[in-house]
Amino acid sequence: MQTLLNTLYVMTPNAYAHLENATIRIDVDHEKRLQVPLHHLSSVVCFGNVMVSPGLMHRLADEGKSLVLLTEHGRFKARLEGPVSGNILLRQAQHRHAGDAAFTLDFARSCIAGKIKNSRQVLMRAAREAGEADEEQSLTRTADNLAASLRGLAAVQDLDALRGVEGEAARNYFGAMNQVIKPAYRKDFAFTGRTRRPPLDPLNALLSFLYSMLTNDCRSAIECVGLDPQLGFLHAVRPGRAALALDLMEEFRAFSADRLALTLVNRAQIAPDDFEHREGGAVLLNEKGRKAVVIAYQERKQEELQHPLLDTKVQIGMLPLIQARLMARNIRGETEQYLPFVPR
């Protein structure tokens, strides 16, 4: 098992990241705030107005480490990386399969099955912990509806029908989200449905921020195993869109992002004063909130669990890489089906 390499998140406005020998040094107002050995890192992610020295950019590119630029609120802007590596034969197989309707549908079906199964686990867990019988019954009914969606996946004949099943499951899942939040926090984190670009309430802002970090982790995993992140099977190919990374991300949305968001809310680790409200209705995490979420996200990645296929303990942060490798095995024809991650 490989050692989990960390991502360095730089969020302080006007910070300056530069190279000092074999370390990355972060200065704010000409004072050193942090120094990290370069070999401990797999990537550097900068939020908002952060300056990065040319020397550091070159060193990151030389060592195959990515530099990702996000807006201050977590929206993707750009990515700097060195020469593309990877197995050309694997990428050729990926491109061949992209033109195979049967393979594409089976692969996409697996991605959606993983997403629905993990979403269902969130609801079932909430039902067990519900304080009121009517809420337990409501959450159980919604979980049963997701189970019906899972059964319906087997009958779909094309990607449009598959996306329709996924859309209905997502509406049911997000429709139950208020009941997963503890009653004491429902007023401050009232949720009326998924909104993005911009998010219109604090929980949506929290989810969008976590999804941005998760997308970056999934893209890094896809690139690490040598696949083309731009060529997906579930998500349509568009210029600049990491479609395969988004395919991989689907099974981790509920498990990695939604569960963490709900934990932060239900344990009062994130509060209304961690958000800012903009004209026009947009709600975004402020600097204090972003720091709290990033710390929690990194701590979550260090936790261990039993991988159901490998039958060994792995760090949660390694899961995208493990699943990307399983994707590559399926694309190479070594396995009959891609099996998404679903915890026991």
Secondary structure, DSSP 8 states (H G I E B T S, - for coil): -----EEEEE-STT-EEEEETTEEEEEETTEEEEEEEGGGEEEEEEESS-EE-HHHHHHHHHTT-EEEEE-TTS-EEEEE--S--S-HHHHHHHHHHHT-HHHHHHHHHHHHHHHHHHHHHHHHHHHHH-SSHHHHHHHHHHHHHHHHHHHHHTT--SHHHHHHHHHHHHHHHHHTHHHHS-GGGTTTT---S---SS--SHHHHHHHHHHHHHHHHHHHHHHHTT--TT--SSS---TT--HHHHHHHHTTIIIIIIHHHHHHHHTTSS-GGGEEE-TTS-EEE-HHHHHHHHHHHHHHHH-EEEETTTTEEEEGGGHHHHHHHHHHHHHTTSSSS-------
